Amino acid sequence: MCVQYGADVLLRSLLRRQALMFVQNCDSGFVLKMINQMSLRWATSLPHPVPPLPPRYPWPLAPHGLLTWGEGPGSEPLNLLANETEDCPPLVGPLGTSKRVPQSIIIGVRKGGTRALLEMLDIHPDIAVAATEVHFFDWDENYAKGLDWYRNLMPFSLDHQITVEKTPGYFTSPLAPERIRQMDGSARLLLILRDPTERVISDYTQVYYNRLESRKPVQAIEDVLVRNGALNTRYKAIHRSLYDVHMRGWLRHFPLEQIHLVDGDTLIRDPLPELQKVERFLHLPPRITASNFYFNQTKGFYCIRSDGRERCLHESKGRPHPVVNGTILQQLRSYFQEHNHNFYRMVKRSFDWH
């Protein structure tokens, strides 16, 4: 029954007295994920600061300790959704859950496979993932809203679960390392990387299609990679692939032992070994298995099988990349070579990057 319900259907159910029966008949993990999706929609549009909620019980559900809000006996509801109206009341998570700042953050890199990593980690029952890129630590306007605002955008989770957020822009931000350390110096950071040359081309491809969809003018890849006959090292996509430059800032604030490197190229070809390494890094019991993945011949990459459902990454993933002139490719690889070796020395490991 539960699998047939989307978030919108569940929302309508929760606003009626039938909610109690729905929650009792559904798997608690599924309900928690649906509630997280709905609360995110509301929380992202809330004013700041969040006003307090008046004490009240709109349903006779409080004695069951299931879905309550406001203050009352036997209830410690979270003051996390505001802008309260009769048509759109705030939600509180299932009994025993709360919203927490993430104990683990996927800090990057853009077009390195962060979305794939997050969705694959979501298979694990002891991980609760944030549904959107929050850009809290790299965007000043969001950081100014404070830690409570950030926490409210996290999913509901149980005490034993690890909350994971991902924003690829953190890795290249000069501000993010110190800000994350100030929030939690023990945070465990995940950094997924891929061949820097391939990452540049993927970065260009995303911008290219975004501009096409917005009906904005586009440039051929050679025109952005080369200026005045030389490699355009000021191109943002190239700068993002200077992993050693950005890693220095992180190692000033976190020991290497708190930063786990995920090989994005390997994750796409054979996801299980990389995910098992992440499980060990996060001190989680091994729960992700080979049965959680299947290769989609049409899309050309692995998709996810979990809780009786199958899902693939968004259709924007796996777009065909443009063919790049061989001479320009060699210029890119030569430019990155020294930076790559510097990075290998920093992190005490090497990668199979050309």
Beta strands, then each sheet from edge to edge (+ up, - down):
strand 1: 98-99
strand 2: 104-108
strand 3: 127-129
strand 4: 156-157
strand 5: 162-166
strand 6: 188-193
strand 7: 226-227
strand 8: 230-231
strand 9: 259-263
strand 10: 293-296
strand 11: 301-306
strand 12: 309-311
sheet 1: 1+ 4-
sheet 2: 3+ 5+ 2+ 6+ 9+
sheet 3: 7+ 8-
sheet 4: 10+ 11- 12+
end
